[in-house]
Amino acid sequence: MAVQQRRVSKTRKAKRRTHYKLATPTLVKCANCGEYKLPHRLCPNCGAK
């Protein structure tokens, strides 16, 4: 079984985790009602494309 030899520094740990962030979803305006929706999905407000 592997045993940790040295403590991982905060900086090294942070460098490894820089890509662990959430991406904001792309939103477009509905052509029918103007509400924001996900592209290529039905509008949750009015049901239009």
C-alpha distance matrix in Angstrom:
0.0 3.8 6.5 10.0 12.3 15.6 17.2 18.5 22.2 24.5 26.2 23.3 22.1 25.7 26.1 23.3 24.9 28.5 28.8 27.7 31.4 33.7 36.5 40.0 41.6 44.7 47.8 51.3 54.6 56.1 59.4 61.0 60.3 58.6 55.4 52.1 50.0 47.1 48.5 49.2 49.1 52.0 53.1 52.1 55.3 58.0 56.3 57.6 55.6
3.8 0.0 3.8 6.7 9.0 12.2 13.9 14.9 18.7 21.1 22.7 19.7 18.8 22.5 22.8 20.2 22.0 25.5 26.1 25.3 29.0 31.6 34.4 37.9 39.8 42.8 46.0 49.5 52.9 54.6 57.8 59.6 58.9 56.9 53.9 50.4 48.5 45.6 46.9 47.9 48.0 51.0 52.0 51.0 54.2 56.9 55.3 56.5 54.4
6.5 3.8 0.0 3.8 6.2 9.3 11.0 12.8 16.5 19.1 21.0 18.4 17.5 21.3 22.0 19.9 21.7 25.2 26.3 25.4 28.9 31.7 34.7 38.2 40.3 43.4 46.6 50.2 53.4 55.3 58.6 60.4 59.4 57.4 54.3 50.9 49.2 46.5 48.0 49.2 49.2 52.1 52.9 51.8 54.8 57.7 56.4 57.6 55.7
10.0 6.7 3.8 0.0 3.8 5.8 7.3 9.1 12.7 15.5 17.3 14.8 14.3 18.1 18.8 17.1 19.0 22.3 23.8 23.1 26.5 29.6 32.6 36.0 38.4 41.4 44.6 48.2 51.5 53.6 56.9 58.8 57.7 55.5 52.4 49.0 47.5 44.9 46.5 47.9 48.0 50.9 51.5 50.5 53.4 56.4 55.2 56.3 54.4
12.3 9.0 6.2 3.8 0.0 3.8 7.0 9.4 12.5 15.9 17.4 15.0 15.4 19.1 19.6 18.3 20.7 23.7 25.6 25.3 28.6 31.9 34.8 38.2 40.8 43.7 46.9 50.5 53.8 56.0 59.2 61.3 60.2 57.9 54.9 51.4 50.1 47.5 48.9 50.5 50.8 53.8 54.3 53.4 56.2 59.2 58.1 59.0 57.0
15.6 12.2 9.3 5.8 3.8 0.0 3.8 6.4 9.0 12.5 14.1 12.2 12.8 16.4 17.0 16.4 18.7 21.5 23.8 23.6 26.7 30.1 33.0 36.3 39.1 42.0 45.2 48.8 52.0 54.4 57.6 59.7 58.5 56.0 53.1 49.6 48.5 46.1 47.6 49.5 49.8 52.7 53.0 52.1 54.8 57.8 56.9 57.8 55.9
17.2 13.9 11.0 7.3 7.0 3.8 0.0 3.8 6.3 9.3 11.5 10.2 10.2 13.6 15.0 14.6 16.3 19.1 21.6 21.1 24.0 27.4 30.5 33.6 36.6 39.5 42.6 46.2 49.3 51.8 55.1 57.1 55.7 53.2 50.2 46.8 45.9 43.6 45.3 47.4 47.5 50.3 50.4 49.4 52.0 55.1 54.4 55.3 53.5
18.5 14.9 12.8 9.1 9.4 6.4 3.8 0.0 3.8 6.6 8.3 6.5 6.6 10.0 11.2 10.9 12.7 15.4 18.0 17.7 20.6 24.1 27.0 30.2 33.2 36.0 39.2 42.8 45.9 48.4 51.7 53.8 52.5 49.9 47.0 43.6 42.6 40.4 41.9 44.0 44.3 47.2 47.3 46.5 49.0 52.1 51.3 52.2 50.3
22.2 18.7 16.5 12.7 12.5 9.0 6.3 3.8 0.0 3.8 5.4 5.3 6.2 8.6 10.0 11.0 12.6 14.5 17.6 17.7 20.1 23.7 26.5 29.5 32.7 35.4 38.5 42.0 45.1 47.8 51.0 53.1 51.7 48.9 46.2 42.8 42.1 40.1 41.7 44.1 44.4 47.2 47.1 46.3 48.6 51.8 51.3 52.0 50.2
24.5 21.1 19.1 15.5 15.9 12.5 9.3 6.6 3.8 0.0 3.8 5.6 5.1 6.0 8.6 10.0 10.6 12.2 15.5 15.3 17.2 20.8 23.7 26.4 29.8 32.5 35.4 39.0 41.9 44.7 47.9 50.0 48.5 45.7 42.9 39.5 39.1 37.2 39.0 41.5 41.7 44.4 44.1 43.3 45.4 48.6 48.3 49.1 47.4
26.2 22.7 21.0 17.3 17.4 14.1 11.5 8.3 5.4 3.8 0.0 3.8 5.4 5.1 6.1 8.7 9.9 10.6 14.2 14.9 16.7 20.4 22.8 25.6 29.0 31.4 34.5 37.9 40.9 43.8 46.9 49.2 47.8 44.9 42.3 38.9 38.5 36.5 38.0 40.6 41.1 44.0 43.7 43.2 45.3 48.4 48.0 48.5 46.6
23.3 19.7 18.4 14.8 15.0 12.2 10.2 6.5 5.3 5.6 3.8 0.0 3.8 5.4 5.1 6.4 8.8 10.2 13.3 14.1 16.6 20.4 22.7 25.9 29.0 31.5 34.7 38.1 41.4 44.1 47.1 49.5 48.4 45.5 43.0 39.4 38.7 36.4 37.7 40.0 40.6 43.7 43.7 43.3 45.7 48.6 48.0 48.4 46.3
22.1 18.8 17.5 14.3 15.4 12.8 10.2 6.6 6.2 5.1 5.4 3.8 0.0 3.8 5.5 5.3 6.4 8.9 11.6 11.6 14.3 17.9 20.6 23.8 26.9 29.6 32.7 36.3 39.5 42.1 45.2 47.4 46.2 43.5 40.7 37.2 36.4 34.1 35.7 37.9 38.3 41.2 41.2 40.6 43.0 46.0 45.4 46.1 44.1
25.7 22.5 21.3 18.1 19.1 16.4 13.6 10.0 8.6 6.0 5.1 5.4 3.8 0.0 3.8 5.4 5.1 6.2 9.6 9.8 11.8 15.5 18.0 21.0 24.3 26.9 29.9 33.5 36.5 39.3 42.4 44.7 43.4 40.5 37.9 34.4 33.8 31.8 33.3 35.8 36.2 39.1 38.9 38.3 40.6 43.6 43.2 43.7 41.8
26.1 22.8 22.0 18.8 19.6 17.0 15.0 11.2 10.0 8.6 6.1 5.1 5.5 3.8 0.0 3.8 5.5 5.5 8.6 10.3 12.4 16.2 18.1 21.3 24.4 26.6 29.9 33.2 36.5 39.3 42.3 44.7 43.7 40.8 38.4 34.8 34.1 31.8 32.9 35.3 36.1 39.2 39.2 39.0 41.4 44.2 43.6 43.8 41.7
23.3 20.2 19.9 17.1 18.3 16.4 14.6 10.9 11.0 10.0 8.7 6.4 5.3 5.4 3.8 0.0 3.8 5.8 7.5 8.7 11.7 15.3 17.4 20.9 23.7 26.1 29.5 32.9 36.3 38.8 41.8 44.2 43.3 40.7 38.1 34.4 33.3 30.8 31.9 34.0 34.7 37.9 38.2 37.9 40.5 43.3 42.4 42.8 40.5
24.9 22.0 21.7 19.0 20.7 18.7 16.3 12.7 12.6 10.6 9.9 8.8 6.4 5.1 5.5 3.8 0.0 3.8 5.5 5.4 8.3 11.9 14.4 17.8 20.7 23.4 26.6 30.1 33.4 35.9 39.0 41.3 40.2 37.6 34.9 31.3 30.2 27.9 29.3 31.6 32.0 35.0 35.1 34.6 37.2 40.1 39.3 39.8 37.8
28.5 25.5 25.2 22.3 23.7 21.5 19.1 15.4 14.5 12.2 10.6 10.2 8.9 6.2 5.5 5.8 3.8 0.0 3.8 5.6 7.1 10.8 12.6 15.8 18.9 21.2 24.5 27.9 31.2 33.9 36.9 39.3 38.3 35.4 33.0 29.3 28.6 26.3 27.6 30.1 30.8 33.8 33.7 33.6 35.9 38.7 38.1 38.4 36.3
28.8 26.1 26.3 23.8 25.6 23.8 21.6 18.0 17.6 15.5 14.2 13.3 11.6 9.6 8.6 7.5 5.5 3.8 0.0 3.8 5.5 8.7 10.1 13.7 16.3 18.6 22.0 25.4 28.8 31.4 34.3 36.8 36.0 33.3 30.8 27.1 26.0 23.4 24.5 26.8 27.6 30.7 30.9 31.0 33.5 36.1 35.3 35.5 33.2
27.7 25.3 25.4 23.1 25.3 23.6 21.1 17.7 17.7 15.3 14.9 14.1 11.6 9.8 10.3 8.7 5.4 5.6 3.8 0.0 3.8 6.8 9.5 13.0 15.6 18.5 21.7 25.3 28.5 30.9 34.1 36.2 35.2 32.7 29.9 26.3 25.1 22.7 24.2 26.4 26.7 29.7 29.8 29.3 32.0 34.8 33.9 34.5 32.6
31.4 29.0 28.9 26.5 28.6 26.7 24.0 20.6 20.1 17.2 16.7 16.6 14.3 11.8 12.4 11.7 8.3 7.1 5.5 3.8 0.0 3.8 6.5 9.6 12.6 15.6 18.6 22.2 25.3 27.8 31.0 33.2 32.0 29.3 26.6 23.0 22.1 20.0 21.8 24.4 24.6 27.3 27.1 26.7 29.1 32.0 31.4 32.0 30.2
33.7 31.6 31.7 29.6 31.9 30.1 27.4 24.1 23.7 20.8 20.4 20.4 17.9 15.5 16.2 15.3 11.9 10.8 8.7 6.8 3.8 0.0 3.8 6.5 9.2 12.5 15.3 19.0 22.0 24.3 27.7 29.6 28.4 26.0 23.1 19.5 18.5 16.5 18.5 21.1 21.0 23.7 23.4 22.9 25.3 28.2 27.7 28.3 26.6
36.5 34.4 34.7 32.6 34.8 33.0 30.5 27.0 26.5 23.7 22.8 22.7 20.6 18.0 18.1 17.4 14.4 12.6 10.1 9.5 6.5 3.8 0.0 3.8 6.3 9.1 12.2 15.8 19.0 21.5 24.6 26.9 25.9 23.3 20.7 17.0 16.0 13.8 15.4 18.2 18.5 21.4 21.2 21.3 23.6 26.2 25.6 25.8 23.9
40.0 37.9 38.2 36.0 38.2 36.3 33.6 30.2 29.5 26.4 25.6 25.9 23.8 21.0 21.3 20.9 17.8 15.8 13.7 13.0 9.6 6.5 3.8 0.0 3.8 6.5 9.0 12.7 15.7 18.3 21.5 23.7 22.5 19.8 17.2 13.5 12.9 11.3 13.3 16.6 16.7 19.1 18.4 18.5 20.5 23.2 23.0 23.1 21.5
41.6 39.8 40.3 38.4 40.8 39.1 36.6 33.2 32.7 29.8 29.0 29.0 26.9 24.3 24.4 23.7 20.7 18.9 16.3 15.6 12.6 9.2 6.3 3.8 0.0 3.8 6.2 9.9 13.1 15.3 18.5 20.6 19.8 17.4 14.8 11.0 9.7 7.6 9.7 12.8 12.9 15.4 15.0 15.4 17.6 20.1 19.5 19.6 17.8
44.7 42.8 43.4 41.4 43.7 42.0 39.5 36.0 35.4 32.5 31.4 31.5 29.6 26.9 26.6 26.1 23.4 21.2 18.6 18.5 15.6 12.5 9.1 6.5 3.8 0.0 3.8 6.9 10.4 12.9 15.7 18.3 17.9 15.2 13.3 9.6 8.5 6.5 7.3 10.9 11.8 14.4 13.9 15.3 17.1 19.0 18.5 17.9 15.8
47.8 46.0 46.6 44.6 46.9 45.2 42.6 39.2 38.5 35.4 34.5 34.7 32.7 29.9 29.9 29.5 26.6 24.5 22.0 21.7 18.6 15.3 12.2 9.0 6.2 3.8 0.0 3.8 6.9 9.4 12.5 14.8 14.1 11.5 9.6 5.8 5.4 5.0 6.5 10.2 10.5 12.3 11.1 12.6 13.9 15.8 15.7 15.0 13.4
51.3 49.5 50.2 48.2 50.5 48.8 46.2 42.8 42.0 39.0 37.9 38.1 36.3 33.5 33.2 32.9 30.1 27.9 25.4 25.3 22.2 19.0 15.8 12.7 9.9 6.9 3.8 0.0 3.8 6.5 9.0 11.8 11.7 9.0 8.2 5.4 5.6 6.2 6.1 9.5 10.2 11.4 10.1 12.5 13.3 14.3 14.4 12.9 11.2
54.6 52.9 53.4 51.5 53.8 52.0 49.3 45.9 45.1 41.9 40.9 41.4 39.5 36.5 36.5 36.3 33.4 31.2 28.8 28.5 25.3 22.0 19.0 15.7 13.1 10.4 6.9 3.8 0.0 3.8 6.2 8.7 8.2 5.2 5.5 4.4 6.2 8.6 8.7 11.4 11.4 11.4 9.2 11.7 11.4 12.0 12.9 11.3 10.5
56.1 54.6 55.3 53.6 56.0 54.4 51.8 48.4 47.8 44.7 43.8 44.1 42.1 39.3 39.3 38.8 35.9 33.9 31.4 30.9 27.8 24.3 21.5 18.3 15.3 12.9 9.4 6.5 3.8 0.0 3.8 5.4 5.7 4.7 5.4 6.0 6.5 9.1 9.0 10.5 9.9 8.9 6.6 9.7 9.1 8.8 9.6 7.7 7.4
59.4 57.8 58.6 56.9 59.2 57.6 55.1 51.7 51.0 47.9 46.9 47.1 45.2 42.4 42.3 41.8 39.0 36.9 34.3 34.1 31.0 27.7 24.6 21.5 18.5 15.7 12.5 9.0 6.2 3.8 0.0 3.8 6.1 5.9 8.4 9.6 10.2 12.3 11.4 12.2 12.3 11.1 9.4 12.7 11.7 10.3 11.1 8.1 7.9
61.0 59.6 60.4 58.8 61.3 59.7 57.1 53.8 53.1 50.0 49.2 49.5 47.4 44.7 44.7 44.2 41.3 39.3 36.8 36.2 33.2 29.6 26.9 23.7 20.6 18.3 14.8 11.8 8.7 5.4 3.8 0.0 3.8 6.1 8.4 10.7 11.3 14.0 13.7 14.1 13.2 10.9 8.9 11.6 9.8 7.6 9.1 6.6 8.2
60.3 58.9 59.4 57.7 60.2 58.5 55.7 52.5 51.7 48.5 47.8 48.4 46.2 43.4 43.7 43.3 40.2 38.3 36.0 35.2 32.0 28.4 25.9 22.5 19.8 17.9 14.1 11.7 8.2 5.7 6.1 3.8 0.0 3.8 5.7 9.0 10.5 13.9 14.5 15.6 14.1 11.8 8.7 10.5 7.8 6.8 9.6 8.5 10.5
58.6 56.9 57.4 55.5 57.9 56.0 53.2 49.9 48.9 45.7 44.9 45.5 43.5 40.5 40.8 40.7 37.6 35.4 33.3 32.7 29.3 26.0 23.3 19.8 17.4 15.2 11.5 9.0 5.2 4.7 5.9 6.1 3.8 0.0 3.8 6.6 9.1 12.4 13.1 15.0 14.2 12.7 9.6 11.5 9.5 9.7 12.0 10.7 11.6
55.4 53.9 54.3 52.4 54.9 53.1 50.2 47.0 46.2 42.9 42.3 43.0 40.7 37.9 38.4 38.1 34.9 33.0 30.8 29.9 26.6 23.1 20.7 17.2 14.8 13.3 9.6 8.2 5.5 5.4 8.4 8.4 5.7 3.8 0.0 3.8 6.5 10.2 11.9 14.1 12.6 11.3 7.8 8.8 7.2 8.8 10.9 10.8 11.7
52.1 50.4 50.9 49.0 51.4 49.6 46.8 43.6 42.8 39.5 38.9 39.4 37.2 34.4 34.8 34.4 31.3 29.3 27.1 26.3 23.0 19.5 17.0 13.5 11.0 9.6 5.8 5.4 4.4 6.0 9.6 10.7 9.0 6.6 3.8 0.0 3.8 7.2 9.2 12.1 10.9 10.8 8.0 9.1 9.1 11.1 12.2 12.0 11.8
50.0 48.5 49.2 47.5 50.1 48.5 45.9 42.6 42.1 39.1 38.5 38.7 36.4 33.8 34.1 33.3 30.2 28.6 26.0 25.1 22.1 18.5 16.0 12.9 9.7 8.5 5.4 5.6 6.2 6.5 10.2 11.3 10.5 9.1 6.5 3.8 0.0 3.8 6.4 8.8 7.3 7.7 5.8 7.3 8.8 10.6 10.5 10.4 9.6
47.1 45.6 46.5 44.9 47.5 46.1 43.6 40.4 40.1 37.2 36.5 36.4 34.1 31.8 31.8 30.8 27.9 26.3 23.4 22.7 20.0 16.5 13.8 11.3 7.6 6.5 5.0 6.2 8.6 9.1 12.3 14.0 13.9 12.4 10.2 7.2 3.8 0.0 3.8 6.5 5.8 8.0 7.9 9.4 11.8 13.4 12.3 12.1 10.2
48.5 46.9 48.0 46.5 48.9 47.6 45.3 41.9 41.7 39.0 38.0 37.7 35.7 33.3 32.9 31.9 29.3 27.6 24.5 24.2 21.8 18.5 15.4 13.3 9.7 7.3 6.5 6.1 8.7 9.0 11.4 13.7 14.5 13.1 11.9 9.2 6.4 3.8 0.0 3.8 5.5 8.4 9.2 11.8 14.0 14.6 13.1 11.8 9.0
49.2 47.9 49.2 47.9 50.5 49.5 47.4 44.0 44.1 41.5 40.6 40.0 37.9 35.8 35.3 34.0 31.6 30.1 26.8 26.4 24.4 21.1 18.2 16.6 12.8 10.9 10.2 9.5 11.4 10.5 12.2 14.1 15.6 15.0 14.1 12.1 8.8 6.5 3.8 0.0 3.8 7.0 9.3 12.1 14.6 14.5 12.1 10.7 7.3
49.1 48.0 49.2 48.0 50.8 49.8 47.5 44.3 44.4 41.7 41.1 40.6 38.3 36.2 36.1 34.7 32.0 30.8 27.6 26.7 24.6 21.0 18.5 16.7 12.9 11.8 10.5 10.2 11.4 9.9 12.3 13.2 14.1 14.2 12.6 10.9 7.3 5.8 5.5 3.8 0.0 3.8 6.4 8.6 11.5 11.7 9.2 8.8 6.5
52.0 51.0 52.1 50.9 53.8 52.7 50.3 47.2 47.2 44.4 44.0 43.7 41.2 39.1 39.2 37.9 35.0 33.8 30.7 29.7 27.3 23.7 21.4 19.1 15.4 14.4 12.3 11.4 11.4 8.9 11.1 10.9 11.8 12.7 11.3 10.8 7.7 8.0 8.4 7.0 3.8 0.0 3.8 6.2 8.7 8.3 5.4 5.6 4.8
53.1 52.0 52.9 51.5 54.3 53.0 50.4 47.3 47.1 44.1 43.7 43.7 41.2 38.9 39.2 38.2 35.1 33.7 30.9 29.8 27.1 23.4 21.2 18.4 15.0 13.9 11.1 10.1 9.2 6.6 9.4 8.9 8.7 9.6 7.8 8.0 5.8 7.9 9.2 9.3 6.4 3.8 0.0 3.8 5.4 5.7 4.7 5.4 6.2
52.1 51.0 51.8 50.5 53.4 52.1 49.4 46.5 46.3 43.3 43.2 43.3 40.6 38.3 39.0 37.9 34.6 33.6 31.0 29.3 26.7 22.9 21.3 18.5 15.4 15.3 12.6 12.5 11.7 9.7 12.7 11.6 10.5 11.5 8.8 9.1 7.3 9.4 11.8 12.1 8.6 6.2 3.8 0.0 3.8 6.0 5.7 8.3 9.8
55.3 54.2 54.8 53.4 56.2 54.8 52.0 49.0 48.6 45.4 45.3 45.7 43.0 40.6 41.4 40.5 37.2 35.9 33.5 32.0 29.1 25.3 23.6 20.5 17.6 17.1 13.9 13.3 11.4 9.1 11.7 9.8 7.8 9.5 7.2 9.1 8.8 11.8 14.0 14.6 11.5 8.7 5.4 3.8 0.0 3.8 6.1 8.4 10.8
58.0 56.9 57.7 56.4 59.2 57.8 55.1 52.1 51.8 48.6 48.4 48.6 46.0 43.6 44.2 43.3 40.1 38.7 36.1 34.8 32.0 28.2 26.2 23.2 20.1 19.0 15.8 14.3 12.0 8.8 10.3 7.6 6.8 9.7 8.8 11.1 10.6 13.4 14.6 14.5 11.7 8.3 5.7 6.0 3.8 0.0 3.8 5.7 9.0
56.3 55.3 56.4 55.2 58.1 56.9 54.4 51.3 51.3 48.3 48.0 48.0 45.4 43.2 43.6 42.4 39.3 38.1 35.3 33.9 31.4 27.7 25.6 23.0 19.5 18.5 15.7 14.4 12.9 9.6 11.1 9.1 9.6 12.0 10.9 12.2 10.5 12.3 13.1 12.1 9.2 5.4 4.7 5.7 6.1 3.8 0.0 3.8 6.7
57.6 56.5 57.6 56.3 59.0 57.8 55.3 52.2 52.0 49.1 48.5 48.4 46.1 43.7 43.8 42.8 39.8 38.4 35.5 34.5 32.0 28.3 25.8 23.1 19.6 17.9 15.0 12.9 11.3 7.7 8.1 6.6 8.5 10.7 10.8 12.0 10.4 12.1 11.8 10.7 8.8 5.6 5.4 8.3 8.4 5.7 3.8 0.0 3.8
55.6 54.4 55.7 54.4 57.0 55.9 53.5 50.3 50.2 47.4 46.6 46.3 44.1 41.8 41.7 40.5 37.8 36.3 33.2 32.6 30.2 26.6 23.9 21.5 17.8 15.8 13.4 11.2 10.5 7.4 7.9 8.2 10.5 11.6 11.7 11.8 9.6 10.2 9.0 7.3 6.5 4.8 6.2 9.8 10.8 9.0 6.7 3.8 0.0
